[in-house]
Amino acid sequence: MKLSVRGEYALRALLVLARNYSDDVVRIQTISEQQNIPKKFLEQILTELKSLGAVESRRGASGGYRLARPPEEITLASVIRHMSGALAPIGCASDNFYERCTCPDEARCAIREVMREVRQAVVAIMERVTLATLCERSRILEGRATGAQDYDI
């Protein structure tokens, strides 16, 4: 799995929204500046995240974006699959984005078998990690940068 720039920016934008979940909305300009994401590109990404059902928007002078669901309900797997596609390193190892192998015998391909194991490991982590988890990790990392005590998640 290779995370696309679109997928990375989507996660970074969602992290901002998750960290501000109790607030009303976050302006697109704020997300753009905090995460150093070009505003036009961010607009496209947020539109895609709306189609996923992860964000909602409000128009107007006091408009912006917010999460459409609690951060605990949005997994990295759902976001990455929507934005970047397969979580598998090769197409024939994917369950959701299967692509026919070019090897002579797919059923007996040792490479495919190992890549399916890699996919399972990646999926297990991505399905377990939510935006709430990312927020918590972000707070811990910020605490380390300022010299605060670590604590367990």
Buried (B, 14 or more C-beta within 10 A) or exposed (E): BEBEEBBBBBBBBBBBBBBBBEEEBBEBEBBBEBBEBEEEEBEEBBEBBBEBEBBBBEEEEEEBBBBBEEBEBBBBBBBBBBBBBBBBBBBBBBEEEEEEBEBEEEEEBEEBEEBBEBBEEBBEEBEEBBBBBBBBEBBBEEEEEEEEEEEEE
